[in-house]
Amino acid sequence: MLYEQLEKHINGLLQRKVEICLNNKTLKTGKLILFSVKDFYICFTLLINNVKKIYEMPYPFKFEYSNNNVILFYQEKYITFKDKKPLFYSDIFNVKCNKFLNQQVHIKNVE
């Protein structure tokens, strides 16, 4: 169910110029031409200076949609297991200092 809702909102951003931001820092800016889910990752295909670039991000624990922007939440408090981390937690964040862990990513429509 989370996937269908997220897909619906990201579909609204297709073929538009978007900005992917982490902590008010722009990570990528370009025209969103495709997105897909592969294992525990969302793959965004962006057109940047007429070159297709693929940008992968871990699948979020929660998301919100407002004003044509999508906010992806990676905070541990949104993991559904209350007492312990799920087994796949290490698969999602396979690096000890993953830049997305306990952060929010904003995908903004800049057109």
N, C-alpha and C positions, 0 to 999 in steps of 0.2 A: 504494500500500500504506500509506503514511503516513496518507493521508486516512481510509482505512477504520478504521485503529486509533484515530486521534484521534476519529473520529465515534462509535465504540463507547463510548469513555470519557466523552465529553461527553454522549451520550445518557443515561448513568447519572445525570447531574446535572439533566436536564430536570425541570421542575415542582418544583424545590427552590430554596430560598433560597441564593444563592451570593454570594461576595465575590471581586472581582477586584482583586488586589494587585500593586503594582510596588514593589520595594525596601521591603517592610513598610509601604507606604502604600496605603490602600484607595482604589482608583480609582472603583469602582462596587459597590453592594450592591443586590440585588433578586432576584426570582424569575425564574429562567431559563426562558423559555417557548418559545424557538426559537433555532436557530442555522443559519447557512448559509455557504457559501464563495462569494465573488464575486471573480473575478480572483485577486489576491494577498492578499485580505483575508478574515478570518473575521468574520462579522456576528453578534453576539449580541443577541437581543431580550430585554430585561429588563423586568419589571413592577416599577416603582418608585413607591410611593404611588398605586397603581391607575392609573398612566399608563405606556403602553408606550414604552420608549426603546430605540433601536438604538445599539449600541456596536461600532465597527469596530476591528479590530486586524490588523496584518500577519500573514500566515501564518507560523508558526514554522519554524525550521530543524530543530528537534528537539523532542520532548516526552517527558515521563515521567508515569506515573500511580501514585499511592500513597495509601493511606488515604482513598479517595474524593476526592482532590484531583488536579487536572491542573496540571502545571508546563510552561510554554511557554518554550523557550530561543531567544533571539535573538542569541546570541553569534556573532561572525564565524567562530570556530573550528569551528562546526558546518556551515558551508557546504561542500558536497562537493568543490568545486574547490580544489586545494591551492595552486596558484601564482598564480591570478588570480581576481578577483571575477567572478561570472557577469554576463552582459549585463543580465539583469533586475534586478540588485541595485539599480540606481538607480530602477527602477519601484517596488520594494517600499518602499524608504526614500527617498522623493522629497524629503525635507527634510534638510538637512545635519545638524541636531541632533535627529533623531527620538528621542523619549523611550524607545523600545523597544530601540534598537540597543545591543548588548552588555549586555542585561539579561535577567532572568527574570520571567515573570508567573505568579502563582499564582492558580488558580481554585479556591476552597475552598468546600466544602459547609458551611454554617453552621447547618443544622438539627440 
